């Protein structure tokens, strides 16, 4: 299975190099990376601008986004749900396997 490495940086200066597995039908790893970066940047801006947002709020909004995008796919809902479950489980496992380190500051 192909993978791509994504480096996630936290506001607290921790970094994680995550080896995400790519689905066999992935057309563009570059587009996946660009969308992931854009989504995380948007989330970071929202969280920085407000103090009343919890981690649970962020996860809930992401789950709702995932569900809406799945609804927009013209395919069998059960097949899409199975794919969503598979993708989320693989991504979660990859993120949990990453070890934190202190990001260098220039």
N, C-alpha and C positions, 0 to 999 in steps of 0.2 A: 504494500500500500504506500502510495506517495504521501509525503508529509511536507509541511512548510513550517519554518521557525518564525515565531512572532515574539518580539520582545515587548513585554508589558511593563510599563513604569508606573509606580504609584506616586501619589503626591508626597508621601513620606520618604521618598528616595530609594525604595526597594525596586528591584528589577527581577523579572522572571523571563527566562527563555523557554518558550513553550513550543513543543514539537506537535503541531496539530496534524492529525491524519486527514487526508483529503478523500472525499468520496470518489469512487472509481469513475463516476460520470462528471467530475469537475471539469468544466471547460477552460476556466481561466484562474489559476492560482493567484495571479496578479490582481484580478478584479476582486477576488475573495479578500485578499490582504487589504486592498484599498477600501473596500466597504467596511471591513472590521475596524480599520484605523478611523474612518469617518464616523462610524457609530460611537466608538469609544471617545473620540474628541467631542462629539455632541453631548454625550452623557456627562463628561467632565465639566463642560461649560455649564450645563444645567445644575449640576451639584454644587459647583463653585458659586453660582449666582444666588443660591437659596440655602438657607440653614435649616429648613423644615423638611428636608428629604432624608429618609432613612435608606439603608442598604436594601431593606425589604421593598421599599417603594421602587427602587431602581430595578430589582429583579422582577417585580410585578409588571412594570412597564415593558420590560424586555420580553416577558412571557406573552403579554398581550400583543406585542409587535410580531413575535414569532407566529402566534395563532392567526393574526390577520394576514400575514404574508402567506401562510399555508392555505388559508381560505381562498386566496387569489389564484392558487395553482389549479389548473383545470385537470384534475385527476381524481381518482377514487379517494374519498376522505380517509378510509381505513389505511390505504397504502401511504398516504401523506402523513398520517399520524405515526405509522411505523417508522417512516423515514425520519420524522422529527425526533422521535424517541431515540433512534440510533445515533443521529448526529449530535444530539445533546449529550447523550451518555459518553460518546467518544471524546467530545470536546471537554467535558467535565473531567474525564479520566486523564486527558493530556494536561489540563491545567493543574490538577492535583499532583501530578508527577513532577512538575517543575519545581525547582528549588530556588528560593529567594537568595539574592545577593545585593550588596550595596551598589547602587548605580554611581558611577564616577561623575563628578561635577567638574566642568571646565571653568 
